[in-house]
Amino acid sequence: MSVRTTVKSIQDIMRQDVGVDGDAQRISQLCWMFFLKIIDDQDEELEMMRKGYRSPIPEKLQWRSWAADPEGMTGDELLSFVNDKLFPALKELPGSAQDGRRRVVQSVFEDAYNYMKSGQLMRQVINKINAIDFNNLKERQHFGDLYEQILNDLQSAGNAGEYYTPRAVTAFMADRIDPKPGEILFDPACGTGGFLTCAIGHMRERYVKTPEDEERMQKALRATEKKQLPHMLCVTNMLLHGIDDPSFVRHDNTLARPYISHTKADRVDIVLTNPPFGGREEDGIETNFPKHFQTRETADLFLALIVRLLRPTGRAAVVLPDGTLFGEGVKTRLKEHLLEECNLHTIVRLPNSVFKPYASIGTNLLFFEKGTQTQEIWYYEHCVPEGQKAYSMTRPIRFEHMKPCIEWWDRREENEVAWKVTIDEIRARNFNLDFKNPHTVEENHGDPTELLAKLEQSEAETARLRDRLKAILEEALLR
């Protein structure tokens, strides 16, 4: 049975369980079970390769001890073991700060939950998962691709959609930032890990030639995620992408740490991120920031922090909504600060449909480097492919759709979708960065006075016809 068929059959089994309600719960349930199987497969391989290696999970709680036997625990016995022994023990798993894999297990189960109510159905799911060998590189890669589709399903899973950025966007941003092994790369709101996996893939394809290169790359990764579900999905994603110790993915709120406490020791070379926008931070978070940057708009706080975190010559690619470009008040101060501290050299404007169905607002990709002031900004308007009105779940944005921008990137010539503005123009607009494409001819709707006259004439004609119809009906009733 193929991996795809196996996962589909698992999903079909879960839909029969009354405790699993909707896509988000199904994906969460799948994730912690896959996580334990992946960890166990890796442990078996490490036990053979490393003398004295010991699993971070106690023997009785290891997948092979309670799940591997297809005729093993089932029904109420299995449910009782999972709910009363497995979860409580893994949530409180002891370990030192140096024990990365143990910390990963503990953090994944910290807020995890078993939604399944049927021990018989759970046994069926477990037996299906046992068919996947995560030590088989080809099978793991195949599952990794399938896992991406599972994460993509989050886009239609209610509020969970905020955790997923289309892979075409993350891959394009990683390609343009061009990270290299040893450069400290940070995603302060990493969601399910899309930027990390794209950066890892980019470096392995271009720069990782030796085991030492791989080690330097892995040791330079940094990430934080506030919410439990995407954190668990991200850690599992890292394991599937061959990351030995994904403990660098912290389960925390990046914004909860005081702005001023981020010193030179915390500086990074690269930030790749899509910070949550449109939401509000909890009370008191804004007080971690200087007075002139204080706001409860999450995206604004992240932008202020990103500028601080970058080293001189550090570079960033950030997804931000249209509101950041034209907003005033704190947003104006933030943009002025960004342009003074960094060279905001490129803004790629995306159509509203890129993030559908989770969000239907205009978004932008901002690329900047710290250390020199902005003198001019290049804008590139990404358009939906010809013959397609908008992106959708069935026809999403793909990496090849970004190829025209990649081809334009180095030569920087003005054309029908690319233009530049100077810092003087920006200052004259009080740092409003919402510059529309000057090459687009706006549709001519006609003279407003003439349109109003036509509307009044049309309304008068409608009233006349309505009165005539009313008279005919009254005459018919009198007969």
Summary of the structure (lengths in Angstrom):
residues: 479
radius of gyration: 27.1
end to end distance: 78.3
largest distance: 104.9
contacts: 1441
relative contact order: 0.08
helix: 54%
strand: 13%
